[in-house]
Structure formats: C-alpha cells, structure tokens
Amino acid sequence: MNSSDVTIFVIVAFALALIVLMSRNNIPPKFKRGLALFSLIMVVVAFILIIMSFFP
C-alpha cells in the first residue's frame, strides 16, 4: 500500500471521528450508534496502518 494512501485514510478516519464527536447532538439517534461504530472501526484500522508503516 502506498504511503500517500495510508496518510489520506488516516486523515479521513480522524476527521470522521472528530465530526461525529462534535455533532453528536445533531445526529439522529437512529444513525448515531452505527456512525459511531463505523468511525471507531476506521480509527482502529488507521492506528493499525500507522503501526504497520513503521515496519518494512
């Protein structure tokens, strides 16, 4: 995987998590749990990709 792809994914994952946290009062309760779970999964994958990028 290209390092620029990983960088873009990490930025998008953290941006989504930040948006979900900042607008948690405006998100309908129906979508809140799914969106939070999806955001959490993306952040975990981003951390895994960051750790994997340290090893060749």
Backbone as a printed PyTorch tensor [residue, N CA C, xyz], in Angstrom:
tensor([[[  0.8440,  -1.1700,   0.0000],
         [  0.0000,   0.0000,   0.0000],
         [  0.8950,   1.2410,   0.0000]],

        [[  0.5350,   2.1890,  -0.7850],
         [  1.2940,   3.4210,  -0.9300],
         [  1.1650,   4.2720,   0.3450]],

        [[  2.2440,   4.9590,   0.7060],
         [  2.2150,   5.7540,   1.9340],
         [  1.2460,   6.9340,   1.8270]],

        [[  1.0320,   7.4550,   0.6420],
         [  0.0710,   8.5510,   0.5000],
         [ -1.3580,   8.0480,   0.6960]],

        [[ -1.6300,   6.8090,   0.3020],
         [ -2.9540,   6.2270,   0.5400],
         [ -3.2160,   6.0720,   2.0360]],

        [[ -2.2070,   5.6190,   2.7530],
         [ -2.3400,   5.4510,   4.1990],
         [ -2.5420,   6.8070,   4.8630]],

        [[ -1.8110,   7.8030,   4.4310],
         [ -1.9320,   9.1410,   5.0020],
         [ -3.3290,   9.7050,   4.7860]],

        [[ -3.8530,   9.5570,   3.5940],
         [ -5.1970,  10.0510,   3.2940],
         [ -6.2340,   9.3090,   4.1330]],

        [[ -6.0910,   7.9910,   4.2600],
         [ -7.0370,   7.2170,   5.0570],
         [ -7.0070,   7.6380,   6.5190]],

        [[ -5.8180,   7.8640,   7.0570],
         [ -5.6910,   8.2790,   8.4580],
         [ -6.3550,   9.6320,   8.6710]],

        [[ -6.1290,  10.5570,   7.7740],
         [ -6.7380,  11.8860,   7.8900],
         [ -8.2520,  11.7950,   7.8190]],

        [[ -8.7660,  11.0050,   6.8900],
         [-10.2150,  10.8620,   6.7450],
         [-10.8280,  10.1790,   7.9680]],

        [[-10.1590,   9.1650,   8.4940],
         [-10.6800,   8.4460,   9.6630],
         [-10.7590,   9.3690,  10.8710]],

        [[ -9.7020,  10.1180,  11.1280],
         [ -9.7180,  11.0150,  12.2780],
         [-10.6760,  12.1880,  12.0670]],

        [[-10.8180,  12.6520,  10.8350],
         [-11.7680,  13.7290,  10.5590],
         [-13.2030,  13.2560,  10.7890]],

        [[-13.5120,  12.0340,  10.3530],
         [-14.8560,  11.4930,  10.5880],
         [-15.1230,  11.3410,  12.0740]],

        [[-14.1470,  10.8410,  12.8210],
         [-14.3230,  10.6920,  14.2700],
         [-14.5340,  12.0440,  14.9400]],

        [[-13.7980,  13.0420,  14.5100],
         [-13.9540,  14.3830,  15.0720],
         [-15.3190,  14.9680,  14.7530]],

        [[-15.7840,  14.7770,  13.5310],
         [-17.1040,  15.2850,  13.1300],
         [-18.2030,  14.5900,  13.9190]],

        [[-18.0750,  13.2800,  14.1110],
         [-19.0880,  12.5480,  14.8770],
         [-19.1000,  13.0270,  16.3270]],

        [[-17.9300,  13.2400,  16.9070],
         [-17.8710,  13.7260,  18.2890],
         [-18.4220,  15.1370,  18.4390]],

        [[-18.1120,  16.0040,  17.4920],
         [-18.5330,  17.3940,  17.6060],
         [-20.0210,  17.5890,  17.3310]],

        [[-20.6030,  16.7310,  16.5060],
         [-22.0080,  16.9070,  16.1580],
         [-22.8810,  15.7810,  16.6890]],

        [[-22.5140,  15.2290,  17.8310],
         [-23.2670,  14.0940,  18.3640],
         [-24.6810,  14.4760,  18.7920]],

        [[-24.9270,  15.7530,  19.0810],
         [-26.2710,  16.1830,  19.4660],
         [-27.1720,  16.3830,  18.2510]],

        [[-26.5870,  16.5740,  17.0780],
         [-27.3680,  16.8370,  15.8710],
         [-27.6390,  15.5850,  15.0500]],

        [[-26.9660,  14.4820,  15.3660],
         [-27.1490,  13.2420,  14.6220],
         [-28.3990,  12.5550,  15.1520]],

        [[-29.2870,  12.1170,  14.2620],
         [-30.4860,  11.4020,  14.7310],
         [-30.0930,  10.1250,  15.4870]],

        [[-30.8300,   9.7940,  16.5390],
         [-30.4850,   8.6040,  17.3500],
         [-30.4660,   7.3130,  16.5370]],

        [[-31.2180,   7.2810,  15.4720],
         [-31.2840,   6.0910,  14.6210],
         [-29.9310,   5.7860,  13.9820]],

        [[-29.1820,   6.8280,  13.6160],
         [-27.9040,   6.6620,  12.9300],
         [-26.6920,   6.8050,  13.8520]],

        [[-26.9080,   7.2620,  15.0680],
         [-25.7980,   7.6020,  15.9550],
         [-24.9180,   6.3900,  16.2750]],

        [[-25.5190,   5.2720,  16.6340],
         [-24.7420,   4.0930,  17.0270],
         [-23.9590,   3.5300,  15.8430]],

        [[-24.5900,   3.4110,  14.6850],
         [-23.9050,   2.8830,  13.5100],
         [-22.7700,   3.7640,  13.0420]],

        [[-23.0030,   5.0720,  13.0490],
         [-21.9690,   6.0070,  12.6270],
         [-20.7980,   6.0150,  13.6020]],

        [[-21.0940,   5.9270,  14.8860],
         [-20.0220,   5.8780,  15.8830],
         [-19.2250,   4.5850,  15.7610]],

        [[-19.8920,   3.4760,  15.5170],
         [-19.1990,   2.1970,  15.3580],
         [-18.3250,   2.1980,  14.1060]],

        [[-18.8530,   2.7170,  13.0110],
         [-18.0820,   2.8100,  11.7690],
         [-16.8620,   3.7050,  11.9540]],

        [[-17.0360,   4.8120,  12.6480],
         [-15.9300,   5.7270,  12.9090],
         [-14.8700,   5.0650,  13.7880]],

        [[-15.3030,   4.3320,  14.7910],
         [-14.3620,   3.6320,  15.6730],
         [-13.5640,   2.5800,  14.9060]],

        [[-14.2240,   1.8340,  14.0520],
         [-13.5280,   0.8270,  13.2460],
         [-12.5030,   1.4850,  12.3320]],

        [[-12.8670,   2.6090,  11.7220],
         [-11.9200,   3.3110,  10.8450],
         [-10.7060,   3.8140,  11.6200]],

        [[-10.8990,   4.3140,  12.8280],
         [ -9.7830,   4.8150,  13.6260],
         [ -8.8770,   3.6600,  14.0510]],

        [[ -9.4510,   2.5380,  14.4160],
         [ -8.6400,   1.3730,  14.7910],
         [ -7.8120,   0.8920,  13.6050]],

        [[ -8.4230,   0.8300,  12.4340],
         [ -7.6830,   0.4300,  11.2300],
         [ -6.5900,   1.4490,  10.9100]],

        [[ -6.8710,   2.7280,  11.1240],
         [ -5.8660,   3.7640,  10.8890],
         [ -4.6690,   3.5760,  11.8160]],

        [[ -4.9220,   3.2740,  13.0960],
         [ -3.8120,   3.0150,  14.0170],
         [ -3.0150,   1.7910,  13.5930]],

        [[ -3.7030,   0.7520,  13.1520],
         [ -3.0030,  -0.4430,  12.6840],
         [ -2.1330,  -0.1160,  11.4740]],

        [[ -2.6470,   0.6750,  10.5490],
         [ -1.8590,   1.0480,   9.3700],
         [ -0.6700,   1.9240,   9.7430]],

        [[ -0.8420,   2.7820,  10.7390],
         [  0.2810,   3.6090,  11.1920],
         [  1.3770,   2.7230,  11.7760]],

        [[  0.9850,   1.7620,  12.6160],
         [  1.9770,   0.8490,  13.2080],
         [  2.6470,   0.0040,  12.1290]],

        [[  1.8720,  -0.4740,  11.1650],
         [  2.4470,  -1.2920,  10.0890],
         [  3.4010,  -0.4850,   9.2070]],

        [[  3.1980,   0.8170,   9.1090],
         [  4.0710,   1.6200,   8.2650],
         [  5.4670,   1.7760,   8.8690]],

        [[  5.6220,   1.5190,  10.1700],
         [  6.9390,   1.5870,  10.7940],
         [  7.8180,   0.4030,  10.4230]],

        [[  7.1830,  -0.7190,  10.0920],
         [  7.9150,  -1.9340,   9.7330],
         [  7.9240,  -2.1180,   8.2270]],

        [[  9.1020,  -2.3880,   7.6540],
         [  9.1590,  -2.5330,   6.1890],
         [  8.5880,  -3.8160,   5.6730]]])
